[in-house]
């Protein structure tokens, strides 16, 4: 196993910039750099197989399919054997077990693509009678406005930036047309500088709502690699957001645009 061959549980490549950095740090500090994967022998025995970049190999036998608690035992065995700090990059089916493990030291997950863990965030919803009466009136007013606007529109769209305001707006739109799907798409004007978890959540909400998701990135931002670090936040915002939004609206010729903002 080499750094370039590492994959997460979904077969996705690791972030090359972060991976290269972590490998350089480990080498600079003189820490052994190990790559781990779960294997099953021809006799049916389960193993965690490790190797380094110098050709050394280790096999750690398991009582059965690998569990999160086995990872803690492996780290303890490595500490005894290597007698010092080390870094382990998991591969494939070991990655989700490392994400679940409470033993964070030793396993390096920084370069790995994120996953959207919705189960740990789930909580019971409050019933409507517990909502403040003032908020109920505002909700009813918002739903009425959304319905009336759609009734008069030929090509409506709802802006979705993955933020809290557009999240509330999407929730209102789904309530307005429930049990049907809102009769318009979502539009995300993408700056390419969101956290990766936000993109996962964006795609999840589009699937969950059943709405079509349109994503637009200003071509000039891609061509010139416009970013807040090299070009400043003002220019970055103007090109990727302001001009990007104008271009996207002109491209699709929307006549009604829903946008969320607090008041």
N, C-alpha and C positions, 0 to 999 in steps of 0.2 A: 504494500500500500504506500502511495506517495501523496503529497498534498494535493496535487492536481487531480487525483483519482477519487478524493473524498466526495461523498454525496450525503444528503440528509435522508430522512425516512421516505420522502416522496421522490427520490432520485434527482433532486435539484443540486446544482453546483453551489459551492460556497462562494462568498464574496471574496474575490481574488485580492483586492486591496487590503482588506482586514487580515485575510489569511497570511499574505506575505509579511505583513507587519508583525503578526504574532509569532511567525516562524523566526523572523530576524531577532525579535526580543528574546525568545528562548535560546537561540544560539549565542547571542551577545552575553546573556547571563550565565551561559554554560549549563542550562538545564537540559536533561535528556528529553527528546521530542519523540513521542510515541503515537502510533496510529492503531486504533482498536476496532475490531469487527467481530461479530458473533458468527460462529461456524458450528456445523454438526458433522462429526466424524462418520466414517463408513460403518462404525459399530453402533451408531446412534447416540454416542456421547456428545453432549453440548460443551462447547469451549468458547472462551473469549481469546481470540488470537491477536497478539500485538507484535509490531515490528517498528524498528527505527530506520533512519536513513543510512545507517552504517552496515546494514545487513543482519543485525541481531534480531532474534525472534523469541517470543515467549508464548506458552499455552497455559491458560488458566481453566482447569476443568470445572464444570458446573453440575449440580445434581439434576438439572432439567433445563428447560428453556430459561433464558436469562431473565432475571427480575431486577428491579431497582436496588434491592438489598444486596444483590450479588456485586453490584458496582462498588459499593462501600467496602466489601471484603477484598475486591481486587485492588482498590487504592491502598488499603492497609498492607497487602502483600507487596505491592510495588514500593511503598515507603521502606519496608524492611529490606527488600532486595537492592534498591537503588541508593538507599541511605542518603537521601537529599531531595530537594525540590525537583519536580518534573512536570511536564505538560502532556496531556493525552487528548487527541482528537478522535472522537468516535465516528463510525461510518455506518450508514444504512440503518438497520433495525435497532442498533444501539442508541441512536440519537434520541428517539422519544423517551427511552428509559432514562437517559441522562437529563432530559428536560424535567422528568418527574422526580429525579433523585434529589434528596435534601443535602447530599454530599457534593457541594459545588466545587470545592477545592480540588484541583487536579484536572478536571474535565474542562476543556476550553470550547465553549459554544459561541463565542463572539462572532466568528465568521459565518455562522449558519443562518440560512433564511428563517425568518420568524414564522410562527404558526399562530392561528387565531384560536385561542382557547376560550370558547363561549361557555362551556359547562361550568367553569369555575366562577364565571361572572353572573350566572343566572340567579335571579332572585324573584320571589313572588310579586306579581303586580298588584297594586292597590286597586280596590274596586272604585268605580266612579263616584259613589256617594261620599267617599272620604276626601275628594278633591275640594279645595276651597271654592265656594260659590262664585267668587269673582273670576277665578280661573276657568270655571265651567262656562261662564258667559263669554269670556274671551275665546275659548275653544269653539263654542257654537258660532260666534261671529266669524272666526277664521274659516271654519268649514263652509259656511254660507258664501263667503267671498270666493273661495276656491271653486265651488260648484258653479257660481254665477259667471266667473271668468271663463271657465272651460266651456260653458254653454254658448258663450259669445265668440269663442276663439276658433280659428281654423287650424292652427299649428302651434299649440302651446308646449312649453317645456318647463321643467323645474331644475334650477341650479342646485348642485349637490357638491359641497366642498369637503364633506366628511366631518365638518365641525358641528358644534352643539346647536347652532341656529338652524342650519339646513337639516339636521337630524330631527328637530322638533317639527319643522315644516313637512318633511317626508312623512312623519307619523300622522300629522293632521290630514295630509292628502290621502293616506291609506284609509283613515277613518271616514273621510268624506265620501269615498266610493265603495266602501266595504259592502258586500263580499267580493265585488269586482275589483280588478286591478285598475289603478289610476290610468286614465286614457291619455297619457303623455309620457315621454321619456325623461330620464335624468341626464343632466349634462354636467360633467366635471371638467373644468378648465385646469389642466394639470401643469404644475410648475416643474415637475420631476424631482421636487425636493421634499416630499412628504416622508414621514416615517413609513417603513415597509408594512408595519402592522395596519396603518391607515388604508393602504391600498387593498390589503386583504379584507378589511372591514367594509370598504366601499363595494368590492365585488360581492361580498356576502350579502349586504343589504339589497343590492340589485337583484340577486337571485331570490332572496327572501320575499321581496315585494312583488316579484314577477315583472318588474319594469325593465324596459330597454335602457342600457347604459351607454351614453355617448361620451367619449373621452377625446378632448382636443388639446393639443400642445402647439403653441405658436411655432411655425417653421423657423423663424429667425432665432428663437431661443435655442433650438436644436442645432442649427447651422453654426451659430457663434458661441455655443455652449454657455449661454447666459446663466450666471449663478450669483448668489448674493455675496460670495467671498471675493471674487475677482472683479465684479462690476458694481458692487454696492447694492443695498436693499432697494433703493429708490428706482434705479434703472431696471433691476430684476423684477420688481413688482409691476412697473409700467409695461414692460414687454410681455412677461409671462401671464399676468393677470388682466390688466386693463385692455391692452391691445389683443391679447389672446381671446378675451371674452367678446370683444367687438367682432373679431374675425369669425368666431364660432357662430355667433348669432347671424351674421351676414351669410355664412356658408349654408346654414340650414333654413334660413328665412323664417324664423319663428316670429309669430305675431303677438304672443302673450308669454311673458317670462316671469316665473315665480322665483323670488329671492327672499331669503330669510335674514332678518336683522332685529335686534332688540330695541325696545322703545321705553 
